[in-house]
């Protein structure tokens, strides 16, 4: 998250919730859900579009029907 937005953030992280699972080592705080204003800067969006368009490959995409049905 950019520094100018971090000061305005009022979101809580999972680590601030009661009963959260303890991490090994130092716990990180903050939100991972920052979305850049420009679509070209959004790495998650660009990866998803590349998978859908077939310009990038990943063994987990698309999931096979058997694989999707077996996951909880």
N, C-alpha and C positions, 0 to 999 in steps of 0.2 A: 504494500500500500504506500502511495506517495506520502512524504512527510507532511505536506500541507493538509492532507486528509486525515492522517493519523491523529492529529490533535483534536479533530472534530468527532472522531469515532466514539460512539457510545455503545458499541456492540460488546457482548460478553463472549468469551471463548469457552470452549468445553471445559478447560481446566478450572474455570471459576464455578462450575456447577457442583453441587454436592454429589458425592458418590462417583466422581469421574475416575477413570482408570489412570493409574500412575504411569508415567513414561519412564523409560530407562534413561538416565542422564538428566540433563537440564530440560525442563518443560518450556515449550514456546507458547507465548500468549498472542492473542490477536486473531483477526479474521483472515481467512484465506480466500474470501469471496469478493475481493476487489475486482471490478470489471472495468477495464480501460474504456475511455470514451470512444476511441477509434477502433473499429472492428479489426483493422489490420494489426493492432497491437495486442489483441486478445488471443493468447497462445492456445488456450483451450478451445475456443471457437474455431480457430484456423485448423487445428488438428482434427476436430470433428468434421469440418467441411472437407478436408483432404481425404478422410476415411470414406465419407459418403460419396465423394466424387471418384474415388478409386485412384487418386494420385499418390496416396500413401497406403502402405500395408501394415497390418498389425495382426498377429495370430489370434487375438481375442475378438477381432471384428471381421465380419459379423459372427456372432455366436451361433453355434449349431443348435438346432432345436433340442437335441439330447443334452448338450451342455447347459442351456438355459433352463431346462426343466429340472436338472439335477442340483442346481444351486439354490440354497435356502433363501 
